[in-house]
Amino acid sequence: MEMKKLLFLLLIGCTSCSLFDGMKKRSFEYDEAQFLPLLVPKGYKKAEVKTDNAGNKLYLFSYANDASLYFAFGDTTKEYQPIDTTMNIAKFYPGDVLLYKGQDYSNRLFWRESRYKNFRFGYRNISTAKESAFDSSINYAGWQLMKEKQLINSSKTN
């Protein structure tokens, strides 16, 4: 339990650090009155929320050179970017997070997708220079979900 408290305090400390100077705070309404706090790298040209006929929600940030960052909620079989699972083996992280990450060798740009329950967060066409900022954005969203999950679990035990 002490480790969870330490991780929580570390997260709080990091969110107030200058590490996030190049980020903008946003919020993703993934379900009715359910919001996920986000930090997204500055410089996007367009931000849009899309909902398809099946109710899947996508918050898409478009950057120069076809780079994009997305946060999706809904059908877990829906593909937001093609991932060849025979070539890319997923890594499992604590909290049942499944992570795919790679580099497109045709253009030397990075891509990533993290999956947790009905959520998918990812980016594509990201340069080496910007990779850490986009990783931070996705990691932040994941931590917000983990924090929410811990709050729900702790309220059930009280």
ZIWOGI-V89222 format. One record per residue. N is the residue number from 0. RES is the residue in one small letter. PSI is psi in whole degrees, -180 to 180 (none if undefined). Layout:
N | RES | PSI
N | RES | PSI
This chain:
0 | m | -38
1 | e | -36
2 | m | -39
3 | k | -41
4 | k | -41
5 | l | -44
6 | l | -40
7 | f | -45
8 | l | -38
9 | l | -42
10 | l | -45
11 | i | -44
12 | g | -41
13 | c | -34
14 | t | -21
15 | s | 0
16 | c | 168
17 | s | -1
18 | l | -26
19 | f | 21
20 | d | -36
21 | g | 20
22 | m | 157
23 | k | 141
24 | k | 133
25 | r | 171
26 | s | 136
27 | f | 113
28 | e | 97
29 | y | -22
30 | d | 169
31 | e | 117
32 | a | 21
33 | q | 117
34 | f | 142
35 | l | 117
36 | p | 140
37 | l | 154
38 | l | 121
39 | v | 143
40 | p | 138
41 | k | 164
42 | g | 3
43 | y | 147
44 | k | -27
45 | k | 139
46 | a | 129
47 | e | 147
48 | v | 128
49 | k | 141
50 | t | 127
51 | d | 180
52 | n | -26
53 | a | -4
54 | g | 4
55 | n | 135
56 | k | 139
57 | l | 127
58 | y | 111
59 | l | 130
60 | f | 121
61 | s | 133
62 | y | 177
63 | a | 159
64 | n | 35
65 | d | 16
66 | a | 146
67 | s | 157
68 | l | 135
69 | y | 153
70 | f | 121
71 | a | 151
72 | f | 134
73 | g | -136
74 | d | 120
75 | t | -9
76 | t | -10
77 | k | 135
78 | e | 123
79 | y | -22
80 | q | 145
81 | p | 127
82 | i | 118
83 | d | 101
84 | t | -9
85 | t | -25
86 | m | -23
87 | n | 112
88 | i | 130
89 | a | 148
90 | k | 140
91 | f | 135
92 | y | 161
93 | p | 143
94 | g | 16
95 | d | 34
96 | v | 131
97 | l | 127
98 | l | 131
99 | y | 137
100 | k | 143
101 | g | -174
102 | q | 133
103 | d | 111
104 | y | -13
105 | s | -30
106 | n | 1
107 | r | 22
108 | l | 154
109 | f | 155
110 | w | 158
111 | r | 149
112 | e | 129
113 | s | 139
114 | r | 134
115 | y | 116
116 | k | -119
117 | n | 14
118 | f | 146
119 | r | 129
120 | f | 139
121 | g | 174
122 | y | 163
123 | r | 154
124 | n | 47
125 | i | 133
126 | s | 163
127 | t | -40
128 | a | -28
129 | k | -3
130 | e | -44
131 | s | -36
132 | a | -41
133 | f | -37
134 | d | -43
135 | s | -40
136 | s | -47
137 | i | -41
138 | n | -40
139 | y | -46
140 | a | -42
141 | g | -42
142 | w | -36
143 | q | -40
144 | l | -41
145 | m | -41
146 | k | -44
147 | e | -42
148 | k | -42
149 | q | -39
150 | l | -41
151 | i | -46
152 | n | -39
153 | s | -31
154 | s | -28
155 | k | -31
156 | t | -14
157 | n | none
